[in-house]
């Protein structure tokens, strides 16, 4: 990136500069500001100014406090660089939105929850002139090397980043070093500077168990994630099952928990295991709608009536569940609310700055009662 050594130009419209400058300073935009003036006002060398504006080392180490001081001086003096990337670094409210998806999410954009999340984020972007872009990141990649960073970070015109997937510490570090905020959608990671917005997974599992018990079911089958999974979502859902069962005095035996990848095939395989065990569950809670629909289809293939012979409840509220026969009872995970809140939060953070402590916001879930669950029958009770 080549920036002028003296005056900046190519000024954006003053009305676009957001709330980072008071109105009395907007008139200064027509001034010719030199790097020497900025360096003197900020108390740093011109080399440090160049390093910051170009986002390059140049052998000059610049602390976070110095970076904030320099950019504050630039904004107060009304300095507008010629290069759009430098403008975005100085005025991050003018940058574009980017939603980065983990490459480990099976199906990517075809995953129903991801599709809902992305569609809602696109709708929530407040300025049609700055639409949201999508990119992938690798959870296991070391992003400490600048050339390895995803394209939207390297290009330099994006300043509002949301991620969906297990957060990568090295990726977050690269963004935080640039003073850019990050919001995690659907995943919690207690990392400094990160804001996480996610469904209340513990509440989701508890609502499912309570619904089945209220219908009279005592023999429950649980279709969980992979055995020993450290995935935060699976851990919280399992915790919700334990909390609800303890509250209701309902023992869940190990043989009535089947582990898998929560795909439709995993749901079918889980039901085969349940049918081979005694007592056979009268109701099943699957931790994804896909697994629930797999169990439902196999139950019907075995001649079982749902919900007369077997009640099934999922977790997500994907479109396919509403169109199944019978329609799937499920827990609504609020992808739309999470995405909209994420867009609002990232817009707020670019104005107030990145907080040092991690922040977590949990969005309530709700039960969607449809036709796949019903009261336990007298025969099932016996």
C-alpha positions in Angstrom: 0.0 0.0 0.0 1.4 3.4 -1.0 0.3 6.3 1.1 1.3 10.0 0.6 4.1 11.1 2.9 2.4 14.5 3.3 -1.2 15.4 2.7 -4.1 13.1 2.5 -7.0 13.6 0.1 -9.9 11.6 -1.5 -12.1 12.6 1.4 -15.4 10.8 2.0 -18.5 12.9 2.5 -18.4 14.4 5.9 -21.8 13.0 6.8 -20.4 9.5 6.4 -17.8 9.9 9.1 -20.1 8.7 11.9 -19.9 9.9 15.5 -16.2 9.7 16.1 -15.8 13.5 15.6 -17.8 16.3 17.1 -19.6 18.5 14.6 -17.2 21.4 15.3 -14.4 19.3 13.8 -16.1 18.4 10.5 -15.2 21.8 9.0 -11.5 20.8 9.3 -11.9 18.2 6.6 -10.8 20.6 3.9 -7.5 21.3 5.6 -4.2 20.0 4.3 -2.8 17.8 7.0 0.8 16.5 6.9 2.3 13.5 8.5 4.8 15.8 10.2 1.9 17.7 11.9 0.3 14.4 13.0 3.6 13.1 14.4 4.2 16.3 16.3 0.6 16.3 17.7 0.8 12.6 18.7 4.3 12.7 20.0 5.6 10.0 17.8 7.9 9.7 14.7 6.7 10.0 11.2 7.9 6.4 10.7 5.4 5.2 13.3 2.6 7.1 11.6 3.5 5.5 8.3 3.7 2.1 9.9 0.2 2.5 11.4 -1.4 3.9 8.3 0.1 1.2 6.1 -0.5 -1.6 8.6 3.1 -2.7 8.2 5.9 -3.2 10.7 8.8 -1.3 9.0 10.8 -2.4 12.0 8.9 0.0 14.2 7.0 -1.5 17.1 3.9 0.6 17.9 1.9 -0.2 21.1 -1.9 -0.5 21.2 -2.1 2.8 23.3 0.1 4.6 20.8 -2.0 3.4 17.9 -5.2 4.6 19.6 -3.5 8.0 20.4 -2.3 8.4 16.8 -5.7 7.6 15.3 -7.4 9.8 17.8 -5.2 12.7 16.8 -5.8 12.0 13.1 -9.5 12.1 13.6 -9.4 15.2 15.6 -7.3 17.0 13.0 -9.6 15.8 10.2 -6.9 13.8 8.4 -8.3 11.6 5.7 -5.8 9.3 3.9 -5.9 8.7 0.2 -6.0 4.9 0.6 -9.4 3.4 1.5 -7.8 0.7 3.7 -6.1 3.4 5.8 -9.4 5.3 6.0 -11.1 2.1 7.4 -8.4 1.6 10.0 -8.8 5.1 11.2 -12.6 5.3 10.8 -13.7 1.6 11.3 -17.4 2.7 11.3 -17.0 3.2 7.5 -15.8 -0.4 6.9 -17.7 -3.3 5.5 -19.3 -6.3 7.3 -17.9 -9.8 7.0 -19.3 -13.0 8.4 -16.7 -15.8 8.6 -17.8 -19.4 8.8 -15.7 -22.3 10.1 -14.8 -24.7 7.3 -15.5 -27.6 9.7 -19.2 -26.9 9.7 -20.6 -29.8 7.7 -22.6 -28.5 4.8 -21.5 -24.9 5.2 -24.2 -22.6 3.9 -26.4 -25.7 3.2 -26.6 -26.3 7.0 -30.1 -25.2 7.9 -29.1 -23.2 11.0 -26.2 -21.5 9.1 -28.6 -20.6 6.2 -31.0 -19.0 8.7 -28.2 -17.1 10.4 -26.6 -15.8 7.2 -30.0 -14.7 5.7 -30.9 -12.9 8.9 -27.5 -11.2 9.0 -27.9 -9.9 5.5 -31.3 -8.5 6.3 -30.0 -6.8 9.4 -27.2 -4.8 7.8 -28.3 -1.2 8.2 -26.8 0.2 5.1 -27.5 -1.4 1.7 -24.4 0.3 0.3 -22.3 -1.9 2.7 -23.6 -5.4 2.3 -22.2 -8.3 4.3 -19.6 -10.6 2.7 -19.0 -14.2 3.6 -15.7 -16.0 4.1 -14.4 -19.3 5.6 -11.7 -19.8 8.2 -9.9 -22.9 9.4 -10.2 -23.5 13.2 -6.8 -25.3 13.2 -4.9 -22.8 11.1 -2.2 -20.6 12.5 -3.0 -17.1 11.4 0.0 -15.4 12.9 1.5 -15.2 9.4 -0.2 -12.2 7.6 -0.4 -14.0 4.2 -2.4 -16.8 5.8 -5.3 -14.6 6.9 -8.6 -14.9 5.2 -9.0 -12.5 2.2 -11.4 -10.0 3.9 -8.9 -9.3 6.6 -6.0 -9.0 4.2 -7.8 -6.7 1.8 -8.2 -4.1 4.6 -11.6 -2.6 3.8 -13.6 -4.7 6.3 -13.8 -3.6 9.9 -16.9 -5.4 11.3 -16.3 -9.1 11.8 -18.7 -11.8 12.9 -17.8 -15.5 13.1 -19.8 -18.7 13.3 -17.8 -21.6 14.5 -15.3 -22.4 17.2 -13.3 -19.2 17.5 -9.6 -19.4 16.4 -7.4 -17.6 18.9 -4.8 -16.7 16.3 -7.4 -15.3 14.0 -8.9 -13.2 16.8 -5.5 -12.0 17.8 -4.9 -10.7 14.2 -8.2 -8.8 14.3 -7.7 -7.4 17.8 -4.2 -6.2 17.0 -5.9 -4.0 14.3 -8.3 -2.7 17.0 -11.2 -4.4 15.3 -14.1 -5.9 17.3 -15.4 -9.4 16.7 -18.7 -11.0 17.6 -19.2 -14.7 17.8 -22.6 -16.0 16.7 -23.8 -19.2 18.2 -20.5 -20.2 20.0 -19.2 -19.1 23.3 -15.4 -18.6 23.9 -14.3 -16.8 27.0 -11.5 -15.0 25.2 -10.5 -11.4 26.0 -12.1 -8.9 23.7 -14.7 -11.3 22.2 -18.4 -10.8 22.4 -20.4 -14.1 22.1 -24.1 -14.2 21.3 -25.7 -17.6 21.4 -28.9 -19.6 22.2 -29.5 -20.8 25.7 -28.6 -24.4 24.9 -29.0 -25.5 28.5 -32.6 -24.2 28.5 -33.2 -25.8 25.1 -32.5 -29.3 26.4 -34.4 -28.7 29.6 -37.5 -27.5 27.7 -37.4 -30.7 25.6 -37.1 -33.0 28.6 -39.8 -31.2 30.6 -42.2 -31.3 27.6 -41.8 -35.1 27.3 -42.1 -35.7 31.0 -45.3 -33.5 31.2 -46.7 -35.8 28.5 -46.2 -38.7 30.9 -43.0 -40.2 29.4 -40.6 -41.8 31.8 -38.4 -43.9 29.4 -36.5 -41.4 27.3 -33.9 -41.9 24.7 -31.3 -39.1 24.1 -29.5 -38.7 20.7 -26.4 -36.7 21.7 -23.3 -35.4 19.9 -20.1 -37.3 19.5 -19.0 -39.2 22.6 -16.6 -37.1 24.7 -17.2 -34.0 22.5 -15.7 -30.8 23.9 -17.9 -28.7 21.6 -19.5 -26.0 23.7 -23.0 -26.5 22.2 -23.0 -30.3 22.9 -21.7 -29.8 26.4 -24.4 -27.3 27.2 -27.1 -29.4 25.7 -25.9 -32.4 27.7 -25.8 -30.2 30.8 -29.4 -29.2 30.2 -30.5 -32.8 30.0 -28.8 -33.5 33.4 -30.3 -30.4 35.0 -33.8 -31.2 33.8 -33.6 -34.9 34.8 -32.3 -34.1 38.3 -35.0 -31.5 38.7 -37.7 -33.9 37.7 -36.3 -36.9 39.5 -35.9 -38.8 36.2 -33.0 -41.2 35.9 -31.4 -41.4 32.5 -29.4 -44.6 32.1 -26.3 -44.7 29.9 -27.8 -47.3 27.6 -30.5 -44.7 26.7 -28.0 -42.2 25.4 -26.6 -42.7 21.9 -23.8 -40.6 20.5 -23.1 -39.5 17.0 -22.7 -36.6 14.6 -26.3 -35.6 14.8 -26.9 -36.2 11.1 -30.0 -37.8 9.7 -28.1 -41.1 9.4 -27.0 -40.8 13.0 -30.6 -40.4 14.0 -31.6 -43.6 12.2 -28.7 -45.5 13.7 -29.6 -44.3 17.2 -33.2 -45.5 16.8 -32.0 -49.0 15.8 -30.0 -49.1 19.0 -33.0 -48.0 21.1 -35.3 -50.6 19.6 -32.9 -53.3 20.5 -32.8 -52.3 24.2 -35.2 -52.9 27.0 -37.1 -51.0 28.1 -37.6 -49.4 24.8 -37.9 -45.6 25.1 -41.4 -44.1 24.6 -39.9 -40.8 23.6 -36.7 -39.4 22.1 -35.0 -36.1 22.3 -32.5 -35.5 19.5 -30.1 -32.6 19.8 -30.6 -31.7 16.2 -33.6 -31.6 13.9 -31.7 -33.7 11.3 -31.2 -36.5 13.8 -34.8 -36.3 14.9 -36.0 -36.6 11.3 -33.8 -39.5 10.7 -35.3 -41.3 13.8 -38.8 -40.4 12.6 -38.3 -41.8 9.1 -36.9 -45.1 10.5 -39.6 -45.4 13.1 -42.2 -45.2 10.3 -40.2 -47.7 8.2 -40.5 -50.1 11.2 -44.3 -49.6 11.3 -44.2 -47.4 14.4 -46.8 -44.6 14.6 -45.5 -41.2 15.7 -46.5 -40.0 18.2 -48.9 -42.9 19.2 -46.0 -45.4 19.6 -43.1 -43.1 19.9 -42.8 -39.3 20.6 -39.8 -37.5 19.0 -38.6 -33.9 19.6 -35.7 -32.2 17.8 -33.7 -29.1 18.5 -33.2 -26.2 16.0 -36.5 -25.5 14.2 -35.3 -26.0 10.7 -37.6 -25.6 7.8 -37.7 -29.4 7.1 -39.1 -30.1 10.5 -42.2 -28.0 9.8 -42.9 -29.8 6.5 -42.3 -33.4 7.8 -45.2 -35.8 8.3 -46.0 -35.6 11.1 -44.6 -32.1 11.7 -41.7 -32.2 14.1 -42.0 -30.8 17.6 -38.7 -28.9 18.3 -36.9 -26.3 20.3 -36.5 -23.1 18.3 -32.9 -21.9 18.3 -33.1 -18.2 17.5 -30.7 -17.9 14.6 -32.6 -14.8 13.3 -32.5 -13.0 16.6 -28.8 -13.9 17.2 -27.8 -12.5 13.7 -29.7 -9.3 14.1 -28.3 -8.7 17.6 -24.8 -9.5 16.3 -25.1 -6.8 13.6 -26.3 -4.3 16.1 -23.5 -5.2 18.6 -20.7 -5.0 16.0 -21.9 -1.6 15.0 -21.9 -0.5 18.6 -18.4 -1.8 19.2 -16.8 0.0 16.3 -17.8 3.2 18.1 -17.0 2.4 21.7 -14.0 0.2 21.1 -13.1 -3.4 22.0 -13.6 -4.4 25.7 -10.8 -6.2 27.5 -13.0 -8.7 29.2 -15.0 -11.4 27.3 -18.7 -10.8 27.0 -21.5 -13.3 26.7 -25.2 -12.7 25.7 -27.6 -15.6 25.8 -30.8 -15.5 23.8 -33.8 -17.4 25.1 -35.2 -20.4 23.2 -38.7 -21.7 23.0 -40.7 -24.9 22.5 -42.5 -25.3 19.2 -45.2 -28.0 19.7 -46.2 -29.8 16.6 -47.5 -33.3 15.8 -44.6 -35.6 16.6 -45.1 -35.6 20.4 -48.1 -36.8 22.3 -49.1 -38.3 25.7 -47.7 -41.7 26.7 -50.2 -44.5 25.9 -51.5 -46.9 28.5 -49.7 -49.7 26.7 -46.4 -47.8 26.8 -46.8 -47.2 30.6 -47.0 -51.0 31.1 
